[in-house]
Structure formats: C-alpha cells, structure tokens
Amino acid sequence: MNFKLITQLVSELEEDEVINLLNHFVQSNPSKEDVIKVIGACQKGMAIVGRHFESREYLVGDVIYAGEMQHMILDLLKPIIGSSIDPSTIIVGAVCVEPKNIGERLFKMIIESSGYMVSAETC
C-alpha cells in the first residue's frame, strides 16, 4: 500500500480515489498493522488539510468535507481492526449557540480516528 499516496489524496480531497484505493486494500485482506498505518496516512492528510485551511487555501466547507471523508474511511476500515484498539471514552459538549455544531463534529471525527470512543452531548 502506498501510504504517501493516501496522504496526498486525502489532503487533496480526492474522495472517489481514496475510497476506490481503500476498497481494493480491504479486499486484499490486510493485517491490522497495515490498517493502522493507513489510518495514520489519512491523519497526515487531514493535518495537511488543516494547514491549507490555516493558509486560507481551503475554506471551512473543505475542512468539513475532509472530516466526512475521514469518517467514511474509518467506517470502511473499522471492521478489520475490530477490537484491536482498546478505546477510552471522551464526552464532548458544544456551546448551544454554535450553528450545526461544526466544531464539535470536526473534533469528534478527529478523536474517533485516533481510536477513542466519543459520546457527544447535544443541547
């Protein structure tokens, strides 16, 4: 698996290519260690998305899109890693006036991709 390519595709918001590549990866019956490496590559891509946002190359919508893409990736990979990660739980609460809880959703996706279980309290 080309981990640098995964990082690049995530950072460039290339959802179709990432999902296609990971579908082939999942079909190859990968080890849990390789899946964890793929998740790490995706996290590196998300870090690049964050840098693009900080430099104003990406907008908030791009960051949200990247987060949703990360969520799809994790859904695809979770069956393989199963219970190999013993997650701790984090409880998240948001300020009720925040529109659509964007910050909470982004934070939740980032934390879940690190192997934690998240319980999000809503207003």
C-alpha positions in Angstrom: 0.0 0.0 0.0 1.3 3.4 -1.0 0.8 5.4 2.3 2.1 8.6 0.8 -0.5 8.4 -2.0 -3.2 8.0 0.6 -1.9 11.1 2.4 -1.8 13.1 -0.8 -5.3 12.0 -1.9 -6.8 12.9 1.5 -5.1 16.2 1.5 -6.4 17.0 -2.0 -9.9 15.9 -1.0 -10.0 13.2 -3.7 -12.8 11.2 -2.1 -13.5 8.8 -5.0 -9.9 7.9 -5.5 -9.3 7.3 -1.8 -12.4 5.2 -1.3 -11.6 3.2 -4.5 -8.0 2.6 -3.3 -9.1 1.6 0.1 -11.8 -0.7 -1.2 -9.0 -2.6 -3.1 -6.9 -2.5 0.1 -9.7 -4.0 2.2 -10.3 -6.8 -0.4 -6.6 -7.7 -0.2 -7.2 -9.0 3.4 -4.7 -6.6 5.1 -3.3 -7.0 8.5 -4.4 -4.9 11.4 -1.0 -3.3 11.5 -1.4 -2.2 7.8 -4.8 -0.8 8.6 -3.4 1.3 11.4 -0.7 2.6 9.1 -3.4 3.6 6.6 -5.3 5.4 9.3 -2.0 7.2 10.1 -1.6 8.2 6.5 -5.1 9.6 6.5 -4.4 11.5 9.6 -1.3 13.1 8.0 -3.6 14.1 5.1 -6.0 15.7 7.5 -3.1 17.6 9.0 -2.3 19.0 5.6 -5.9 19.9 5.1 -5.6 21.9 8.4 -2.5 23.7 7.1 -4.3 24.5 3.9 -7.1 26.0 6.0 -4.7 28.0 8.1 -3.1 29.4 5.0 -6.6 30.2 3.6 -6.2 27.8 0.7 -9.2 25.8 1.9 -12.5 27.0 3.3 -14.4 25.7 6.3 -16.5 23.6 3.9 -13.4 21.9 2.6 -12.4 21.0 6.2 -15.9 19.6 6.9 -15.7 17.7 3.7 -12.3 16.2 4.7 -13.8 15.3 8.0 -16.7 13.5 6.4 -14.3 11.7 4.1 -12.3 10.6 7.1 -15.4 9.3 8.7 -16.2 7.2 5.6 -12.6 5.9 5.6 -12.9 4.8 9.2 -16.2 3.1 8.6 -14.6 1.2 5.8 -11.6 0.1 8.0 -13.2 -0.4 11.4 -14.4 -4.0 10.6 -10.8 -5.0 10.0 -9.3 -3.6 13.2 -12.3 -4.6 15.3 -11.4 -4.6 18.9 -7.7 -4.5 18.5 -7.8 -0.9 19.9 -9.0 -0.7 23.5 -10.6 2.8 23.3 -11.1 5.2 26.1 -14.2 7.3 26.0 -14.3 11.1 25.6 -17.5 13.1 26.3 -17.9 16.1 24.1 -20.2 19.1 24.7 -20.7 22.1 22.5 -21.9 25.6 23.0 -25.5 25.5 22.2 -25.4 28.7 20.0 -22.9 27.2 17.6 -24.6 26.7 14.3 -24.9 23.0 13.4 -22.1 22.0 15.9 -19.5 22.2 13.2 -16.6 22.4 15.7 -18.0 19.5 17.7 -18.4 17.3 14.7 -14.9 18.0 13.4 -13.4 17.4 16.8 -15.4 14.1 17.2 -14.1 12.8 13.8 -10.5 13.6 14.7 -10.7 12.0 18.1 -12.5 8.9 16.7 -9.8 8.5 14.0 -7.3 8.2 16.9 -9.1 5.2 18.3 -11.3 6.9 21.0 -15.0 6.4 21.6 -16.8 9.7 21.7 -20.1 10.5 23.4 -21.4 13.8 22.1 -23.9 15.6 24.3 -26.3 17.8 22.4 -28.1 20.9 23.5 
